[in-house]
Each structure stands twice: as C-alpha cells, then as structure tokens.
C-alpha cells in the first residue's frame, strides 16, 4: 500500500482560490508564530493567548462563511464576514498593544469594556460556525446566568432561578472585564493550554500526517495481526492506538484508519455494523492513549498541577486495559463466526514495513525520551516537530542519494531541486494543516474559558456540587452515574475537550472534596467519560462515522460500538474503587490490582458475548455476573471470592473447548 498523503483543499464556488491562499498564508504565519514561542523565545501569556485567538478567529471566519460551506459568500456574506474578520484582528491585538495601560488602570476604561464585549460576541459566533450551536448556546446561557440577579444587568431573570442557583448578579461592564481583562475568562487556562501544548502537538500530528506516518502505522498493524483470526479488526485496534494521538479526534481516526480496515473486516465476515462499531470503539481509545491523549493530558496537568509525565505514566495501564478489552471482544467475535486471517500473499511483512518507515519511530522515541528527561511538554513538542522534519528529510535524501542510484536512477541537480521543492511544499502544507486543525479545539477552549469565568464569578461550582450530593443521596456509585449521564448529554454538542473542561469544573470539586475521590482519579474519570458520546447511543458520533464507511444503519453501528467500548465505562470505575492501580502502593497490592482488573474485563467480555474458549452455559453466565461485579468491590475478601469463581468458570469453559476440539478431531 502506498500513502497518497493528505489531499489539498480544492477551490469551490464558496471558497475561491484566492481565499484558500489567504487561509494558507494565515495558517502558515500562525504556525511559525507558535513555533517561535514554543522553541525559540517564550512569549508572555497576555501576548501569546490573545494573538493566538486573533489568528484562530481570522481563520475561522475565512474557512466558515456565513452562507455555509457550499454556497458562494457574495456581497452580503462579505458585508457580514468582513467586519467579523476585522473584529477578530482587533480581539487578537487589543490586549497586547494596550497591556501596560490595562495592567495599571484601577478601573477598566470604557473602551476596554467595549472591546471585551465585541471579543466575547465574536468568539461565540466563531464557535457556532466551527464547533456547533450547542457550544455557543452553553456559553450564552453562562453569560445570561452571570447577569441574572438583583445587582445584575438582568435582575428580572434572577427571579426565575431556583434558590440554590441564585446569586447577586453582575453588570455587563463587570462581566466584560472578567471575560477579557484577566486570566479567568476567554484568555484563561483552557485557551492557554490550547495556545501552547495542544497547538504544538496538533502541529506535530500534522507533520506526521503529511509525511505518511498514518499509512505506516496502519501497514505495521496489518503486518503484525493480519494473519490472525479477525486480523483486520485487530489491526484496527492497534492502528487506532497509534493514530489516535496523532489525529486528536476519534472521528478523524475512524475516517483515516476505517477507510482501510472496515472494508477488509466486512470481507472477512464481520457484519457491516460490527465492522463500523469495532473501528469506532478502537478509534475512541486513541484519545486516551499516552503519550498525547488528545489534549486531555495537558489540560489535566494544568488543572491539577500534577506533572504531565506523571499523568502519562499512570494512564498507560488503563489504556492497555481498554485496548485489551476491545481486542478480546474482537477475537471472541472472530472465533464465534469461524473467521480466518488474510492470506500471507496480501500482507507485507513487519520487517518490510519497518524498512520503509522506521524513520517515523525516531520522533516518537525522541518525544518519549525528552519527556522522561524532564523537558517541558511545550519544548518537547517543538523538538518532536524538528525530529519529524529531520527524519523525513534524512530519509528522502538517503533515497535520492543511495536508494535510487542503486536502482539505476542518476543523481542530478534538477532532481535535487525537485526534491527540495517537494520538501518545502510538504513543510508549508503541514504548517497550514496544523493551524486549520487547531481552529475547533481553540474556539472550544475559548468558550470553555467563558464558562470557567462565570463559574469563578458566581460560585456556580460549589452550588453544582451541592446539587450533585442532593441528587445522589451521598452515594458514590449514583454520583458516578450522574457524571456519565451529564457527559453523554454534553457530548451531544461539545467536542471531547470542551466536554471535559465543562464537566470537571462542575463536578470535579464534588467528586474530590465531597465523595473523597483522589484529585487525579476524579479528573481521569471525567476525561474518560467525556469520550462516551463517541460510542454511546443515541449520540455515538464516531459510530455514525463508522456507519457511513461501512454502509450500515447508524444506530445499529452505534450499539456495536457501545458493546466493543465497554472498557470506557468499566476501567474508570475500577480506578475509583481500586485506587492502587493509579496512585500506587505496596508492590504486591499493585500487582494484585492489575491482575484483578484484567480478570474483571475478561469476565465481562465473556459474559457479554456468552463465549470465551467455547460457548458459555447459561448457569456459567449467571455465576460469572456477580463474580465480575465482586472483582470491582473495594474489599480484598470479596475480590478473592470473585476471582476464585471467575477462574473456576473460565477453567471449565477452557476444558469444554478442549473436549469439543477432541471430539471434532475424532
């Protein structure tokens, strides 16, 4: 298989060529600015964050016309979008240009308040276009809530608030100052993370994408697993583990790897809905896979003040559990349906794949090595990008000077100039792609900053914690169920990153302070549950993307994704009730916790499919259900009983499989 690379954006009636060139120029300028701040000269937060937002706003209004993606903008469209682009520039430059005056002013100037109002409105409109109306609606509701109260701009609205949600209310001037003149609103922590760690790793992913790393990971997964039963499905699991962190999106992961894996799964015998569901579940796992974990690890580190490397290290085993559960369910489905692997003639060997793409491992090794060495994630991302450029450039130069001459192709100056031109084109393409890919997540973080600012201003977080305790009656399991439901509802309209930020602000304090869940585990739980809108009906966004490729019914595919992604719900529960696998402890206890977690997921997979080594009898499934639950119980005696029953049932199942095999052979 060859890698065609990402396709360039084509000119259309809605987006003529000159607009695409402007988008490319703005994107390239933004990426170069970000690289300068990441690896050459650090930039102060009140310069970096506003300028980053200004670039994002300009890109957004250029990329997403008011008339939609498929209709020409026209004069009326430009009369709307032109001023919005100008307002985006204003929002990005106002604070950096006036920072000294703003910092020394005792009372905000009226012009600063006015620019703050304009910035807030422009951010909400940009989020509506790039992220969706739900994100804008939540941000607008937060602003209205801040103004509702006796002393607020909307005192009449405060009369409609329940007593527990009531507050004094704030004026438009006070709210505008909170949003844009400090570090708790739009220019707060979420946008700060998006403008630093997230952007540099999104750009890192773009460089990997344009140089063909995605194709390499897919080919490597096929070479490693293609000959096994259900090989393409297992390849989807492995490839998604590698691709997920690169793409930063479960849906993008489905589209990238699913275009290859889903047709092959169908060819082997998986039902279309099964094939789409497997890819959706595997792709969702890419967002919880270290070392990148989408944007979650960086945000978690900033929120908890726990070192990024520590978050990555403790997330390795939970990610292993998740992918192990998906892999096992895929294997069971393949065995139940009597599938075989792909013929060796259709597959490359692992050695061949590595020979052609070993250089893609260099930046990943450099990334992990620098993290372990103690470099900041921002600097690590910068050097990882340099490593990608060096590795890809070195490989292209080696092919030009050594590999091609061995095949009889002469080395020439025109050929060398053509190589340089191709490399420069890919470099600029990666810079543009990184900026374009960052638009949605940065705008989601900007609106999340609005919500953070309102929560800090009104004390909504404490009130939400009180409501959560009241609804759950102080029961931790019910509280976790409420978190899962809330994450699913938020995920209907919010990207994973935004859903995590909003949810952890509202329920994080309650989980850690009222229910005693350790801070890191509370954040991991919320982050994992924020992924559930990708695979849980009736939302299942990644499932729907898989259905489009598989040609299956969307809801049937969503239910298959939900089944294969069971680890997404079970692993966080195990973190909460068995803290040792995250927080550590005596080695025997840690090992026991890890073994029990694996045994519990095996039991649930067998229980769900009614099959492991052979079909499970009805009484075995009945015995396995309470035993699997007991493995989650935070009591050693109960865990021992659950482990004993589970092992007994699985041993009987293995013996039954052996008897079936012997009787079949005879």
GUZA-408582 format. One record per residue: x, y, z of N, C-alpha, C in turn. Coordinates in steps of 0.1 Angstrom, whole numbers, plus 5000, padded with zeros to 4 digits. Layout:
<nodes>
XYZXYZXYZ;...
</nodes>
This chain:
<nodes>
500849885000500050005000500950125000;500450224993501250354992500450464999;501150565003500550675010500450795001;499150834998499050944989499151074996;499151075009499251195017497951265018;497851365027496651445028496351525015;495151525011494751594999494651745001;495051824991494951964993493452004992;493152124999491852174998491552234984;490452194978490152234965489352364965;489552454955488752574953487352534949;486352604955484952584952484352724950;483052714946482352844945482252914958;482152844969482052904982483452954987;484452884983485852914987486752924975;486753044968487553054956489053044960;489853034949491253004951492053114959;491653244957492353344964492053344979;490853294983490553284997491353175003;491553064996492352945001493752985003;494253074994495653124995495853215007;494753295010494853375022494853285035;493953185035493853085046495253025048;495852985037497152915038498153015044;498153135039499153235044498953265059;497753275063497453305077497853185086;497453065081497852945088499252925090;500052945079501452935079502053035089;501653155088502153265097501853225112;500653175114500253135128501153025133;501452925125502252815129503652855132;504152945123505552995126505653075138;504553155141504553235153504553145166;503753035165503652945176504952865178;505552825167506852765168507952855175;507852975171508853075177508653085192;507353085196507153095211507352965218;507252855211507452725217508952685219;509752725209511152675210512252775208;511952895205512952995203512953105214;511853175215511753285225510353275232;510353245245509053235252508253365251;506953365250506153485248505153485260;505053605266504153625278502753585275;502053545285500653485283499753595277;499853725282498953825277499353875263;500453815257500753835243500353715235;500753595240500553475233499053445231;498353445242496953395241496053485233;496153625234495253705225495653695211;497053695208497453675194497053545188;497153435196496753305191495253315188;494453375197492953385195492753465182;493453575180493253655168493453575155;494553495155494753415143493653315141;493153255152492153155151490853215146;490453335151489253405147489253435132;490453485127490553525113490453395105;491153295109491053165101489653115101;488953115112487553065113486653135103;486653275104485753345095486153335080;487353305077487753285063487353145059;487453045068487252905065485752875065;484952935073483552905075482653025072;482353045059481553165055480153165062;479553285064478253295070477253225061;477453215048476553145039476652995039;477552945046477752795046478952755037;479252625038480452575031480252555016;478952555012478752514998478052624990;477852744995477252844988478252964987;478253034976479153154974478853254985;479953324990479753425001478953544996;479353594984478653704978478853834986;478253944981478454074987477954075001;476754025003476154025016476953945026;477453835021478353755030479553825034;480153895025481453975028481054095037;479854155036479454265045479354215059;479054085061479054025075480353975079;481053895070482253835074483453935075;483454035066484554125066484654195079;483654255085483754315098484154215109;483654095108483953995118485453965118;486053955105487453935104488254045111;487754175108488354285114488254285129;487154235134486954225149487854115155;488054015147489053905151490453965153;490854045143492154105144492254205156;491154275158491054365169491154295183;490454185184490454105196491854045199;492554015188493953955190494954055193;494754185189495854285191495654375202;494354395206494054495216494754485229;494754365235495354355248496854365247;497554295237499054305236499454455234;498754525226499154665223498954755235;497854735243497454815254497754755268;498654655268498854575281499354665292;500154765290500654845301499554935306;498754995298497655075303496654995310;496354875305495354785311495754745325;497054705326497654655338497654755349;497854885346498054995356496655065359;495655035351494355105353493755055366;493255145375492555105387491155055383;490455135374489155095369489255075354;488654965349488754945334488255065326;488955105316488455205307487255155299;486355255295485155215288485555155275;486555195268487055135255487454995257;488054965269488454825271487254735273;486254795280485054715283484354685269;484254785261483654775248484354665239;485654675239486354575231486154435237;486054425250485754305257484454245252;483354335251482054285247482154235232;482854315224483054275210483754135209;484854125217485553995217484753875221;483953895231483053785236482053745225;481453845219480453815209481053745197;482253795193482853735181483353595184;483853565196484253425200482953335199;481853375204480653295204480253265190;480253365181479853345167480853255160;482153265163483153185157482953035161;482653015174482452885179481152825173;480152905171478952855164479352795150;480152855143480552815130481452695130;482452695139483552595138483252475147;482552495158482252385168480852335167;479852435166478452395166477652485175;476352495173475552585180475452555195;475552425199475452395213476552465221;477752465216478852525224478552675226;478052745215477652885216476552905226;475552815226474352825234474752815249;475652715252476152705266476852825271;477752875262478453005266477453115268;476453135259475553245260474753225273;474253105276473553075289474353115301;475653075300476553115312476653265314;476753345303476753485304475453545309;474353485304473053535310472853505324;473353385328473353345342474153445351;475253485346476153585354475453715355;474553755346473953885347472553875354;472153755357470853735364471053755379;470353855385470453875399470054025402;469854055415469354185419470354295415;471654275415472554375412473054355397;472554265390473054235377472354315366;472754295354472254365342470854315339;470454195344469154135341468554085354;468154185363467554145376466354065375;465554085365464254005363464553855361;465653825354466053685352466353615365;466953685374467353625387466153575394;464953625392463753585399463353445395;463753405383463453265378464353155382;465453195389466453105393466053035406;466252895407465952825419466952885430;466452875442467252925454468652885454;468952765451470352715452471252775442;470652825430471452885419471453035420;470753095429470653235429471953305434;472253425428473453495432473153645430;474053725433473853875434473653935420;474353875409474253925396475354025393;475754045381476854125377476554215365;477054335364476854425353477554385341;477154435330477854405317479354445318;479654565324480954615325481854515333;481254465344482054375353482254245346;481254195339481354075332482354075320;482354195313483254205302484654215307;484954275318486254285324486754145328;485754065334486153925338486453845326;485853865314486053785302487353815295;487753935295488853975286490054055292;489854095305490954175311491754105322;491553975323492253895333492553755328;492953665337493353535333492353435337;491053475339490053385343488853365333;488953435322487853435312488353375299;488153445288488453395275489953365274;490753455280492253435279492753355291;491953265297492253195308492953065305;492952975315493652845314493352765302;492052735298491752655287492452705274;492252835271492852885259494452885260;494952905272496352905274496952765271;496252655274496652525271496552505256;495452555250495252535235496352615228;496752725233497752815226499152765227;499452665236500752625239500852475236;500552385246500752245244499952185233;498652215233497752155223498152195209;498452325207498752365193500052295188;501052295197502352235192502252085189;501352015196501151875194500251845182;499251935180498451935168499351955156;500252045157501152075146502151955144;502551895155503351765154502551655146;501251645150500451545142500351585128;500251705124500151745110501451715103;502551735109503851695102503951545100;503451465110503451325109502551285097;501351355097500351315086500851345072;501451465070501851495056503051415052;503851365062505051275058504751135057;503451095059503050955057503050865069;503150915081503250835093501950755095;500850805091499550735093499550605085;499950615073499950495064500950395070;502050435076503050345082502450275094;501750345103501150275114500050175110;499250205100498250115095498949985089;499950005081500649895074501349805085;501949875095502549795106501549715114;500449765116499349695123498849575115;498749595102498249485094499349375093;500549415092501649315091501749235103;501449295115501649225128500449135131;499249175126498049095131497249045119;497549075107496649045096496448895094;497348815097497248665095496348605106;496148675117495348615128493848615125;493048545133491648545131491148685133;490248735124489748865125490848975124;491948935116493149025116492849175113;492049205103491849345100491149425112;490349355120489749415132490749445142;491649345144492749365154493749465149;493949475136494749575130494149715133;492849725132492149855135492449895149;492449795159492649835173494049885175;495049815169496449855170496749985163;496249995151496450115143495850245149;494650225155494050335162494750375174;495450285181496250315193497350415188;497950385177499050475172498550595165;497350585158496950705150496150805159;495550755170494650835178495250965183;496450945188497151065194497551155183;497851105171498251195160497051275155;495951215153494751285147494151375157;494151345170493551425180492051415180;491451335172489951325171489551185168;488551135175488050995173487450985159;486751085155486051085142487051085131;488151175132489151175122489951045122;490050975133490750845134489850745126;488550745128487650655121487850665106;487750795102487850825087489250775082;490250805089491650775084491850625084;491750555095492050405095490850325090;489650375093488450295089488350285074;488850375066488750365052489450235047;490450185054491150065051490649945058;490449965071490049845080488649795078;487749895077486349845076485949765064;486449805052486149715040486749575042;487949565048488649435050487949355060;487449415071486649345081485349285075;484749365067483449315060483849195051;484949205044485349095035485648965043;486148975055486448855063485248795069;484148875070482848815076482248895087;482849005091482149085101480949155094;479849165102478749235097479049385095;478449455086478849595084478749675097;477649655105477549735117478649695127;479049565127480149525136481449585132;481749595119482949645114483049795117;481949875115481950015119482050035134;481449945141481549955156482849935162;483549825156484949795160485849915158;485749975146486650095143486250215152;485050235155484650345163485150325177;485050205183485550175196487050195197;487750135187489250145187489650285185;489050365176489450505174489150595186;488150565194487850635206489050615216;489550495216490650465225491850545222;492050595210493250675207493250795215;492150845219492150975227492550955241;492650835246493150805260494450735260;495150735248496350665247497550755249;498350735259499650815261500550795249;501450895246501751005255500951135253;500151135242499451265239498051275245;497251165243495951165249495151285244;495151315231494451425226495051555233;494151635239494551745246494351725261;493851615265493451585279494551595289;495751535285496851525295497351655298;497451745288497951885291496951965300;495651955297494652025305494651975319;494751835320494751775333495951825342;497051825335498251875342498152015347;497552105339497352245343496352255354;495252185353494152185363494652135377;495352025377495651955389497051995394;497852055386499252095389500051965392;499651855386500451735386501251725373;502551695374503451695363502851605351;503051665339502451595327502951455326;504251435329504851305327504251205337;503851245349503251155358501851115353;501151205347499851175342499951075331;500951095322501150995311501450865316;502350855326502750725332501650645338;500850715346499750645353498650615343;498650675331497550645321497850525312;499150475313499550365304498750245307;498650205319497950075322496450085320;495750195323494350195320494150195304;494950255297494850255282495050105277;496050035283496249895280495049815283;494449845294493149765297492049795287;491949915283490849945273491149875260;492349895255492649825242492649675243;493049625254493049485257491549435256;490649505262489249465262488649465248;488949575240488449585227489049465218;490349445220491049335213490449195216;490149175229489549045233488149035227;487349135227485949125222486049105207;486949165200487149145186487548995183;488448945191488948805190487748705192;486948735202485848645205484848645193;484548765188483648775177484148695165;485448705162486048635151486048485153;486248435165486248285168484848235167;483848315173482448265172481948245158;482448335149481948335135482948255126;483948185132484748095124485648165114;486048285117486848365107488248325107;488948355095490348335094491048465091;492348465091493048585088493248605073;493848715069494148745055495248655050;495248615037496348535032497648615032;498748535035500048605036500448685023;499948635012500248704999499748844998;498748875006498149015006498749105017;499649055024500149135036501649155034;502149275039503549295039504149235052;505349205052506049165065506349275073;506449255087506749355096508149415092;509049335089510449375085510349475073;509549445063509449525052508849665055;507849665064507149785068508149875075;508849815085509849885092510949945084;511349865074512449905065512050035057;510750045054510250155046509850275055;509650255068509150365076509750375090;510950315092511550315105511750465110;511950555100512250695104511150755112;509850705110508750765117508850735132;509550635136509750595150510750695157;511550765149512550855155511950965163;510951045157510351145165509551105177;508950985176508250925188509150885199;510350825195511350795205511850925211;512151025203512651145208511651215217;510351205214509351265222509351205236;509351065236509250995249510551025257;511651025250512951045257513051175263;512651285256512651415261511751435273;510551375272509651385284510251315296;510851205295511451135306512651215311;513351295302514451375307514051495314;512751525315512251645323512051765315;512151765302511851885294510351925295;509952045294508552085294507852035282;506551995283505851945272505852045259;505852175262505952265251507252255243;508352245250509652235244509752095238;509251995244509251855238508551855225;507351925224506551925212507351995201;508052105204508952175194510052085189;510752015198511851935193511351805186;510051765190509551645182509251685168;508751815166508551855152509851865145;510851925151512251925145512651785141;512351685150512751545148512051495136;510751525134509951475122510651535110;510851665110511451725098512851665094;513651645105514951585102514851445097;513951365104513851225100513351205085;512251285082511651275069512651325059;513351445062514251495052515451405050;515951345061517051255060516751135052;515551075054515150965046514950995031;514351115028514251155014515651175008;516551235015517951255010518651125008;518451025017519150895016518550825003;517250825001516650764989517250824977;517350964977517851034965519251004962;520150994972521550974970521950834969;521250744976521650604977520750504971;519450504975518450404971518250414956;517950534951517550544937518750524927;519950564931521150534922521350384921;521050314932521250164932520250104922;519050164921518050114911518350164897;519450244895519750284882519350424878;518850504888518450644886519650734889;519950814879521150904881520751024890;521851064898521751184906521951304898;521051404899521151524890520751644898;521251764894520851884900519351914899;518751904887517351924887516551834896;517051704897516351614906516451664921;517651714924517851764938516951884941;516851974931516052094932514552054934;514151954926512751904927512551844941;513551774946513351714960513251834970;514051934969513952054978512552114977;512052134965510752194962509652114969;509751974967508751884973508751894988;509951904994510051915008509552045014;509852155007509252285011507752285010;507252224999505752214998505152135009;505752025013505151945024505352025038;506452095039506652175051505552285053;505252355042504252465043502852395044;502652285038501352215039501152175053;502152125060502052085074501752205083;502352315081502152435088500652485087;500152485074498852525072497852425079;498052295077497252195082497152195097;498252225104498252235118497352345123;497552465117496652575120495252545118;494852495107493452465104492952365114;493652265117493252155127493052215141;493652325144493552385157492452475159;491752515149490652615150489552565159;489052445157487852405165488252385180;489352325183489752305197490052435204;490652525197490952655203489752735206;488752735197487552805199486752735210;486752605211486052535222486652575235;488052585235488652625248488352775251;488252855241487952995244486553015250;485552935245484252935251484252875264;485052765266485152705279485752805289;486552895284487053005293485953095298;484953125289483853195293483153125305;482952995303482252925314483052925326;484352905325485252905337485153035344;485153145336485053275342483753305349;482653255344481353265350481253185363;481753065362481752975374482553045385;483753095382484553165392483853295398;483153365389482553485394481353465402;480553355399479253335406479253225417;480353155417480453045427479552925423;479352915410478452805405478952665408;480352645408480852515411480452455424;480452545434480052495448478652465448;477852545441476352515440476052385433;476852365422476652235415477052115423;478052135431478452025440477351985450;476752095455475652075465474451995458;474152035446473051975438473451825436;474651795432475151665429474951575442;475351625453475251545466473751525469;472951625466471551605469470851505460;471251505447470651415438471151265440;472351255444472951115446472651065460;472251145469472051105483473351065490;474451115485475751085491476350955486;475650885477476050755472477050775460;478250725461479350745451478950685438;478350565438478050505425477050585418;475950635425474950715419475550845413;476550905421477251025416477950995403;478650885403479350845390478450825379;477250775381476250755371475750895366;475550985375475251125371476251185362;477551165366478651215358478651155344;478351025343478350965329477151015321;476051035327474851095320475151235316;475751315325476051455321477051465310;478051375310479051375299478451335286;477451245286476851205274475951325268;475251395277474451505273475351615267;476451645274477351755270477951715256;478251585255478951535243478051545231;476751565232475851575221476251695213;476751805219477051925212478451975214;479251915223480551965225481651875221;482851925217483951835215484451775228;485151665227485651595239486351695249;487251775243488051865252487151955259;486152025252485252115258484452045269;483951925265483051855275483851825288;485151785286485951755298486051885307;486451995300486652115308485352155316;484252165308483052205315482652105326;482751975324482351885333483251885346;484551895344485451885355485352005364;485052125358484752245365483552225374;482552165369481252155377481252045387;481751925383481651805392482951765398;484051815393485351785399485451815413;485151935418485251965432484351875441;483151835436482251745444482951605445;483451555434484051425434485251415444;486051515444487251505452487051555466;486251655468486051715482484951645489;483851615483482651565490482651415490;483051345479483051195478484351135481;485451215483486751155486487451095475;487151115463487851065451489151145450;490351075449491551155448491551245435;492151355436492051455425492451405412;493551335410493951285397492951185392;492451095401491450995396490151065392;489751165399488551235395488651295381;489851355378490051415365490151305354;490751195357490851085348489451025345;488651015355487350965354486451055345;486551185347485751275339486251275325;487651275323488151275310487751145302;487851035308487350905301485850915298;485050955308483650965305483251065295;484151165293483851265283483951215268;484651095267484751025254483450955250;482550935260481450835257480450885246;480451015243479551055232480051005219;481250955218481750895205481150755203;480750685213480350545211479050505218;478350605225477150565232475850615225;474950525222473650575216472950665226;472150765222471850795208472750885201;473950925208474851015201475850945192;476850885198477850795191478350855178;479050965179479551035167480550955159;481450895166482450805159481750685153;480750635160479950525155479250555142;478650685141478050725129478950745118;480250795121481250805111481650665105;481750565114481950425110480850365102;479650405105478450355097478550405083;478950535082478950595068479950515059;481150475065482050395057481650255055;481050195065480650055064479350035056;478550145054477350125047476250065055;476350075069475450015078474450115084;473450075091472550165098473250235110;473150365111473850435121473650385135;472350365139472050325153472550185155;472450095146472949955148474449955150;475150045142476650055144476950125157;476150215161476350285174476250175186;475350085185475149985196476349895195;476849855183478049775183479249845189;479449975186480550055192480350055207;479150075212478950075226479349945232;479049835226479449705231480949685231;481649715220483049695220483849795229;483249905232483950005240483549995255;483149875260482749865274483849905284;485049895280486149935289486150085292;485550165283485450305286484650335298;483750255302482850275314483450195326;484050075323484449995334485750035340;486750065331488050105336488050225346;487350335343487250445353486650395366;485650315366485050255378486150185386;486950105379488050035386489050135392;489350245385490250345391489650395404;488350425404487750485416487750385428;487350265425487250165436488550085439;489550105430490850035433491850135430;492050235438492950345436494350315434;494750195438496150155438496750145424;495850115414496450105400496750245395;496350345401496650485396497650545406;497350545419498150615429499350535434;499350405431500450315435500350275450;501250195454501250145468502250025469;502149945479502949825480502949745467;504049695463504149625450503149505449;503049415460502049305459500649355457;500249465463498949525461498749575447;499749645442499649695429499549585418;500349475420500249365411498849295412;498349285424497049225426495949305419;496049435421495049525415495049515400;496249505394496349495379495849365375;496149255382495649125378494049115379;493549175390492149175392491449255381;492049365377491449455366491349375353;492449305350492449225337491449115338;491349045349490448935351489048985350;488749105356487349155355486949195341;487849245333487549285319487349155311;488149055313487948925306486548865310;486248875323484948815327483748895321;483849025320482849105314482749075299;483849055292483849025278483148895275;483548795283482948655282481448665285;481148735295479748755299478948815288;479448925282478748995272478548915259;479548835255479548755243478948615245;478948575258478548435260479448335255;480748375254481748295247483148335252;484048245254485448275256486348175248;486548055254487247945247486147865239;484947865245483847785239482547855244;481347825239480147885244479947865259;479547965266479347965280477847905282;477747815291476447765295475747875303;474347865303473547965310473947985324;474147865331474547875346475947945348;476847925338478147985339478048135338;477148185329476948325327476348385340;475348315346474748355358475748365370;476748265370477748275380478748375378;479048405365480048505362479648645365;478348675364477848815365478248875379;477748805390478148855404479648855406;480348745401481748735403482448855397;482048895385482749005378482549135386;481249155391481049275400481849275412;482049155418482849135430484249185428;484749165416486149205413486349355414;485349425413485449575414485249625428;484849535437484549575451485749605459;485749725465487049765472487249695486;487149565485487349475497488149355493;489249325499490149215494489449085495;488649055506487948925507486948905495;486149015493485149005482485848985468;487049055466487749035454488248895452;488748835463489248695463488148605459;487048615465485848535461485548545447;485448675442485148695428486148635419;487448655422488548595414488448445414;488148385425488048235425486948185417;485748245418484548205410484848225395;485448345392485748375378486748275372;487748245379488748155374488248015372;487347975382486747845381485847835368;485047935366484147935354484947935341;485948015341486748025328487547895326;488047825337488747705336487747595330;486547585335485547495330485347525315;485247645311485047685297486147635289;487447655294488547605286488547455284;488247385295488147235294487047195284;485947265284484847235274485347255260;486147365258486647395245487647275240;488447225250489347115246488546995243;487446965250486646845247486046855233;485546975230484947005217485946975206;487147025208488147015198488546865196;488646795207489046645207487946565200;486646595203485546525197485446555182;485746685179485746715165486846655157;488046635163489146565157488946425155;488246365165487946215164486746185154;
</nodes>
